[in-house]
Amino acid sequence: MIEQPPGKIEKYLLRLSDSMRRILRIERIKANSISPSFLQVFLAPIVFLVLMVFTAWGISTIKGYNAGIYWDLLFCGPDKISKAAHGVVKIENKDTYGSGFWIADDLVLTNNHVVSFQEGPRIISERNEYHSQIVQTDTLRDLAILRVNDPEKHDILTWRLRWPILAEEVYTLGFPEESDEINVTKGVISSLTSNELNKVKYIQTDAAVNHGNSGGPLIDICGNVLGITSSTLRDAQNISFAINSAWIQKELAEMVNASKNITEEEIQYGQTGPETEVVAKYYTTISYGDFENAYEFYSKDLKKRVIFKGWKDSYKNTFVVRLKKLRKISPGLVGISFISIDFPSNDAEDLIVREFEGTWRLVKEGDLWKLNYSNIEEIYLEKDTD
């Protein structure tokens, strides 16, 4: 059998055991020194206990090593959850409402569907109310970052590095059903799953989630963020989902950095993301039936080639467009895969599902990216003959 080299945990424990042997090995004790029995009985156990505590803490901070949950259970509880609740805010729009939480003194993270097609959402915290700007969105992952212009010092929630595990105790924080009081619900992680369509990673929990909780944090017993509450399963009791924050750390960091450089023109026209987000918003706007605004995503050159009325009529039977994949191939070139669900030509037929993939070429007009040319083809799905 081939022996595997020791991993990070094993190396740490080997060094610890070697240190313990040195501590407990008492040699050449002079006659006028402290007796060996005193050292062995009193000093060594104290040193051993201190080292074990630091060992438990060290292991708990290692990403991907879930033995740290035992450290959490020992040193965390309701006080940590209550502290995290101070960093959760209520978000109000003209037509919708939801929750969010501070990730910086001037930035709030929430779901994109909470603020989609809204202007200047109102953020209500414990101490103040703010008018905000939507500075970054990710339609595919359902994320949005809001910025306030006159920030104060806020309770910023921290991310947990370790991945969540099944049966772990979790808590949702948010403002359900237009409530002005924050609500905390408790549950356990019942599944670590993903969306079959776009591969977004989710945490499934039985913690009760109501309308208005969307965008709030899912936290562990130490108040660290595990996910962003996103949705509930219709016609099912206490089955809800949160976007797994461990899966989106890189994307969130990119969104935060991009929010620092966004221009007022981009904010005004809702271009709150890279080229991939422009393409995503175009198809989302079509799904909402807002063809006038969807047409505005086109470049001046493309508008000359595509007449509005004929383009709009081409979508008259479209029920919804669901994005599968988006990726930036190079500056101004985006790869896309999506499903179009269309109404049938008569009542006797089912909805028609078609899949497309290809690329969009974008050009800059001022500070804004505009759709300029598409090379998209239908993928003919194999029909079920059973």
C-alpha positions as CSV (number, residue, x, y, z in Angstrom):
1,M,0.0,0.0,0.0
2,I,1.3,3.4,-0.9
3,E,1.5,5.8,2.0
4,Q,0.1,9.3,1.5
5,P,2.2,12.2,2.7
6,P,0.8,14.0,5.8
7,G,-1.6,16.8,5.1
8,K,-1.9,20.2,6.7
9,I,-3.8,18.9,9.7
10,E,-1.6,15.9,10.2
11,K,1.6,18.0,10.1
12,Y,0.1,20.4,12.7
13,L,-0.7,17.5,15.1
14,L,2.7,15.9,14.6
15,R,4.4,19.1,15.6
16,L,2.1,19.4,18.6
17,S,2.8,15.9,19.8
18,D,6.6,16.5,19.4
19,S,6.3,19.7,21.5
20,M,4.3,17.8,24.2
21,R,7.0,15.1,24.4
22,R,9.6,17.8,25.0
23,I,7.6,19.4,27.7
24,L,6.9,16.2,29.5
25,R,10.5,14.9,29.2
26,I,12.2,16.3,32.3
27,E,15.9,15.8,32.5
28,R,18.9,16.7,34.7
29,I,16.9,18.4,37.4
30,K,19.2,19.9,40.0
31,A,18.7,19.2,43.7
32,N,17.8,22.8,44.4
33,S,15.2,23.2,41.6
34,I,11.5,22.5,41.6
35,S,10.8,18.8,42.1
36,P,9.9,16.7,39.0
37,S,6.6,15.6,40.6
38,F,5.5,19.2,40.8
39,L,6.3,19.9,37.2
40,Q,4.6,16.7,36.0
41,V,1.5,17.1,38.1
42,F,0.8,20.8,37.8
43,L,2.8,22.6,35.1
44,A,2.6,20.0,32.3
45,P,-1.2,19.6,32.3
46,I,-1.6,23.4,32.2
47,V,0.7,23.7,29.2
48,F,-1.1,20.7,27.6
49,L,-4.5,22.4,28.1
50,V,-3.3,25.7,26.6
51,L,-1.8,24.0,23.6
52,M,-5.0,22.0,23.0
53,V,-7.1,25.2,23.1
54,F,-4.9,26.8,20.5
55,T,-4.9,23.6,18.5
56,A,-8.7,23.6,18.4
57,W,-8.7,27.3,17.4
58,G,-6.1,26.7,14.7
59,I,-8.0,23.8,13.2
60,S,-11.3,25.7,13.3
61,T,-9.8,28.4,11.0
62,I,-8.6,26.0,8.3
63,K,-10.7,26.3,5.2
64,G,-12.5,23.1,4.3
65,Y,-11.8,21.4,7.6
66,N,-15.2,21.1,9.4
67,A,-13.9,19.9,12.8
68,G,-14.0,23.7,13.6
69,I,-17.7,23.3,14.2
70,Y,-16.9,21.9,17.7
71,W,-15.0,25.0,18.5
72,D,-18.1,27.0,17.4
73,L,-20.4,25.1,19.6
74,L,-18.1,25.6,22.6
75,F,-17.6,29.3,22.3
76,C,-20.6,30.7,20.3
77,G,-24.3,31.1,21.0
78,P,-27.2,33.6,21.1
79,D,-25.0,36.6,21.8
80,K,-23.2,36.1,18.5
81,I,-26.4,35.7,16.6
82,S,-27.9,38.9,18.2
83,K,-24.7,40.8,17.3
84,A,-25.0,39.7,13.7
85,A,-28.6,40.9,13.6
86,H,-27.4,44.5,14.1
87,G,-25.8,44.3,10.6
88,V,-29.0,43.3,8.8
89,V,-31.1,46.0,7.1
90,K,-34.6,46.3,5.5
91,I,-34.8,47.3,1.8
92,E,-37.8,49.1,0.5
93,N,-38.7,49.9,-3.2
94,K,-41.7,51.4,-4.8
95,D,-43.1,47.9,-5.6
96,T,-41.1,45.4,-3.6
97,Y,-39.2,44.9,-0.3
98,G,-36.6,42.6,1.1
99,S,-33.6,42.3,3.3
100,G,-29.8,42.8,3.1
101,F,-26.7,43.2,5.2
102,W,-23.7,45.4,5.5
103,I,-20.5,44.1,3.8
104,A,-18.7,47.5,4.2
105,D,-19.7,50.8,5.9
106,D,-21.1,52.0,2.6
107,L,-22.1,48.7,0.9
108,V,-25.1,46.4,1.4
109,L,-25.5,43.0,-0.2
110,T,-28.9,41.6,-1.2
111,N,-30.6,39.6,-3.9
112,N,-30.8,41.0,-7.4
113,H,-34.5,40.2,-7.6
114,V,-35.1,42.4,-4.6
115,V,-34.0,45.5,-6.4
116,S,-34.2,44.5,-10.1
117,F,-35.8,47.3,-12.2
118,Q,-35.9,49.6,-9.2
119,E,-34.3,53.1,-8.7
120,G,-32.8,54.3,-5.4
121,P,-33.9,51.6,-3.0
122,R,-34.4,52.8,0.6
123,I,-32.2,51.1,3.2
124,I,-33.5,51.0,6.8
125,S,-31.0,50.1,9.5
126,E,-31.3,50.2,13.3
127,R,-30.0,53.8,13.5
128,N,-30.9,55.5,10.2
129,E,-32.5,55.4,6.8
130,Y,-30.5,55.8,3.5
131,H,-31.3,56.4,-0.1
132,S,-29.0,54.0,-2.0
133,Q,-27.7,53.5,-5.5
134,I,-27.5,50.1,-7.2
135,V,-23.8,49.9,-8.1
136,Q,-23.3,46.2,-9.0
137,T,-25.6,43.3,-10.0
138,D,-25.2,39.7,-11.0
139,T,-28.4,38.4,-12.6
140,L,-27.3,34.8,-13.0
141,R,-26.2,34.4,-9.4
142,D,-29.0,36.7,-8.1
143,L,-26.7,39.2,-6.3
144,A,-26.8,43.0,-6.0
145,I,-24.7,45.5,-4.1
146,L,-26.2,48.9,-3.0
147,R,-24.1,51.9,-2.0
148,V,-25.0,54.7,0.4
149,N,-23.4,58.1,-0.1
150,D,-23.1,59.2,3.5
151,P,-21.8,56.1,5.3
152,E,-21.6,55.7,9.1
153,K,-19.9,53.0,11.1
154,H,-21.9,49.8,10.8
155,D,-21.9,46.2,12.1
156,I,-20.3,44.5,9.2
157,L,-21.0,40.8,8.9
158,T,-18.1,38.4,8.4
159,W,-17.9,35.4,6.0
160,R,-17.1,31.9,7.2
161,L,-14.2,30.3,5.4
162,R,-15.2,26.8,6.1
163,W,-17.8,25.1,3.9
164,P,-21.2,24.3,5.5
165,I,-21.9,20.7,6.4
166,L,-25.1,18.6,6.6
167,A,-27.2,18.8,9.8
168,E,-25.3,22.0,10.9
169,E,-27.5,24.4,12.9
170,V,-28.2,27.7,11.0
171,Y,-30.2,30.8,11.4
172,T,-31.9,33.2,8.9
173,L,-32.1,36.9,9.6
174,G,-34.5,39.3,7.8
175,F,-37.6,41.4,7.7
176,P,-40.6,39.2,6.6
177,E,-44.0,40.3,5.5
178,E,-43.3,44.1,5.6
179,S,-42.3,43.8,9.3
180,D,-40.3,46.6,10.9
181,E,-38.8,44.2,13.4
182,I,-36.0,41.8,12.4
183,N,-37.0,38.1,12.6
184,V,-34.7,35.2,13.4
185,T,-35.6,31.6,12.5
186,K,-33.6,28.5,13.3
187,G,-33.1,25.3,11.3
188,V,-30.5,22.8,10.1
189,I,-28.8,22.3,6.7
190,S,-30.7,19.5,5.0
191,S,-28.9,19.5,1.6
192,L,-26.0,21.1,-0.3
193,T,-27.4,21.3,-3.8
194,S,-27.3,23.3,-7.1
195,N,-29.6,24.6,-9.7
196,E,-29.6,22.1,-12.6
197,L,-30.1,25.0,-15.1
198,N,-27.3,27.4,-14.2
199,K,-25.3,25.4,-11.6
200,V,-25.6,28.0,-8.9
201,K,-24.7,26.4,-5.5
202,Y,-27.4,26.5,-2.8
203,I,-27.8,25.6,0.8
204,Q,-31.1,24.0,1.6
205,T,-32.5,24.4,5.1
206,D,-35.7,23.9,7.0
207,A,-35.5,27.3,8.7
208,A,-38.7,29.1,8.0
209,V,-38.3,31.8,5.4
210,N,-41.1,34.3,4.5
211,H,-41.5,36.8,1.7
212,G,-39.3,39.7,2.7
213,N,-36.4,37.5,4.0
214,S,-34.9,37.5,0.5
215,G,-31.4,39.0,0.5
216,G,-30.8,38.5,4.2
217,P,-28.0,36.4,5.6
218,L,-28.0,32.7,6.5
219,I,-25.6,32.5,9.5
220,D,-24.0,29.9,11.7
221,I,-24.0,29.8,15.5
222,C,-21.1,32.3,15.6
223,G,-22.9,34.8,13.4
224,N,-20.7,34.2,10.4
225,V,-22.4,34.3,7.0
226,L,-22.9,31.0,5.2
227,G,-25.2,32.1,2.5
228,I,-27.7,34.7,1.1
229,T,-31.3,33.8,1.6
230,S,-32.8,33.5,-1.9
231,S,-36.1,31.6,-2.1
232,T,-38.5,29.1,-0.7
233,L,-40.0,26.0,-2.4
234,R,-43.6,26.7,-3.2
235,D,-46.3,24.4,-1.8
236,A,-43.7,22.9,0.7
237,Q,-43.4,23.8,4.3
238,N,-40.1,25.1,5.7
239,I,-38.0,24.2,2.6
240,S,-35.8,27.2,1.7
241,F,-32.6,28.0,-0.2
242,A,-29.7,30.3,0.3
243,I,-26.9,31.0,-2.2
244,N,-23.8,29.3,-0.8
245,S,-21.4,32.2,0.0
246,A,-18.3,29.9,0.0
247,W,-19.0,29.4,-3.7
248,I,-19.2,33.1,-4.7
249,Q,-16.3,34.7,-2.7
250,K,-14.3,35.4,-5.9
251,E,-17.3,36.9,-7.7
252,L,-18.2,39.1,-4.6
253,A,-14.7,40.4,-4.4
254,E,-14.8,41.4,-8.1
255,M,-18.2,43.1,-7.6
256,V,-16.9,45.1,-4.6
257,N,-13.8,46.3,-6.6
258,A,-15.9,47.2,-9.6
259,S,-18.3,49.2,-7.5
260,K,-15.5,51.6,-6.6
261,N,-15.0,52.5,-10.3
262,I,-18.5,52.7,-11.6
263,T,-19.5,55.9,-13.3
264,E,-22.7,57.9,-12.8
265,E,-23.7,57.2,-16.4
266,E,-23.5,53.5,-15.8
267,I,-25.6,53.8,-12.6
268,Q,-28.1,56.0,-14.4
269,Y,-28.7,53.5,-17.2
270,G,-28.5,50.5,-14.9
271,Q,-25.3,49.1,-16.4
272,T,-24.1,47.7,-13.1
273,G,-21.8,45.0,-14.2
274,P,-19.4,43.7,-16.9
275,E,-20.4,42.7,-20.4
276,T,-21.9,39.5,-19.2
277,E,-24.3,41.4,-17.0
278,V,-25.4,43.6,-19.9
279,V,-26.4,40.5,-21.9
280,A,-28.1,39.0,-18.8
281,K,-30.2,42.2,-18.3
282,Y,-31.1,42.3,-21.9
283,Y,-32.8,38.8,-21.8
284,T,-34.3,39.5,-18.3
285,T,-35.9,42.7,-19.7
286,I,-37.3,40.7,-22.6
287,S,-38.8,38.1,-20.1
288,Y,-40.5,41.0,-18.3
289,G,-42.1,42.0,-21.6
290,D,-40.4,45.5,-21.4
291,F,-39.4,45.5,-25.1
292,E,-38.9,49.3,-25.3
293,N,-36.1,49.1,-22.7
294,A,-34.7,45.9,-24.0
295,Y,-34.3,47.5,-27.4
296,E,-32.2,50.3,-25.8
297,F,-29.5,47.7,-25.1
298,Y,-28.8,47.7,-28.8
299,S,-26.0,49.8,-30.3
300,K,-26.8,52.6,-32.8
301,D,-25.5,50.4,-35.6
302,L,-27.6,47.4,-34.6
303,K,-30.7,49.6,-34.4
304,K,-30.2,50.5,-38.0
305,R,-30.1,46.9,-38.9
306,V,-33.0,45.7,-36.7
307,I,-36.3,47.5,-36.9
308,F,-38.1,47.6,-33.6
309,K,-41.5,46.4,-34.6
310,G,-40.3,43.3,-36.5
311,W,-37.9,42.5,-33.6
312,K,-40.7,42.9,-31.0
313,D,-43.1,40.7,-33.1
314,S,-40.5,37.9,-33.1
315,Y,-41.0,37.5,-29.4
316,K,-44.8,37.6,-29.4
317,N,-45.1,33.9,-28.5
318,T,-42.2,33.9,-25.9
319,F,-43.3,33.2,-22.3
320,V,-39.9,33.5,-20.6
321,V,-36.1,33.3,-21.3
322,R,-34.0,31.4,-18.8
323,L,-30.2,31.9,-18.8
324,K,-28.0,28.8,-18.4
325,K,-24.5,30.1,-18.9
326,L,-22.7,33.4,-19.4
327,R,-19.0,33.9,-19.8
328,K,-16.7,36.6,-20.9
329,I,-14.5,35.2,-23.7
330,S,-12.6,38.4,-24.3
331,P,-13.3,42.2,-23.9
332,G,-16.6,42.8,-25.7
333,L,-17.3,39.2,-26.5
334,V,-19.7,37.1,-24.4
335,G,-20.6,33.5,-24.7
336,I,-24.2,32.6,-23.8
337,S,-26.5,29.6,-23.4
338,F,-30.2,30.0,-22.7
339,I,-33.6,28.4,-22.9
340,S,-36.6,30.0,-24.5
341,I,-40.1,28.8,-23.4
342,D,-42.7,29.7,-25.9
343,F,-46.5,29.5,-26.0
344,P,-47.9,26.8,-28.3
345,S,-49.8,27.7,-31.5
346,N,-52.9,26.1,-30.1
347,D,-54.4,25.1,-26.7
348,A,-53.9,21.4,-27.3
349,E,-50.1,21.6,-27.2
350,D,-47.7,22.0,-24.3
351,L,-45.3,24.9,-23.9
352,I,-42.5,24.8,-26.4
353,V,-39.0,24.6,-25.0
354,R,-36.0,25.5,-27.2
355,E,-32.3,25.9,-26.3
356,F,-29.9,28.3,-27.9
357,E,-26.2,29.1,-27.6
358,G,-23.6,31.3,-29.2
359,T,-22.0,34.7,-28.7
360,W,-22.8,38.4,-28.5
361,R,-20.3,41.1,-29.6
362,L,-20.6,44.3,-27.7
363,V,-19.2,47.8,-28.4
364,K,-18.7,50.9,-26.1
365,E,-20.8,54.0,-26.6
366,G,-19.5,56.4,-24.0
367,D,-19.2,54.6,-20.8
368,L,-21.9,52.0,-21.8
369,W,-21.6,48.6,-23.4
370,K,-24.1,48.0,-26.2
371,L,-25.1,44.9,-28.0
372,N,-23.8,45.1,-31.6
373,Y,-23.8,41.6,-33.2
374,S,-25.0,38.1,-32.3
375,N,-24.1,34.7,-33.5
376,I,-26.6,32.5,-31.8
377,E,-28.0,29.2,-33.0
378,E,-30.7,26.9,-31.8
379,I,-29.6,23.5,-30.3
380,Y,-32.2,20.9,-31.3
381,L,-33.1,18.9,-28.2
382,E,-33.7,15.2,-28.5
383,K,-37.3,14.4,-28.0
384,D,-38.5,11.9,-25.5
385,T,-40.0,9.0,-27.4
386,D,-41.2,7.1,-24.4
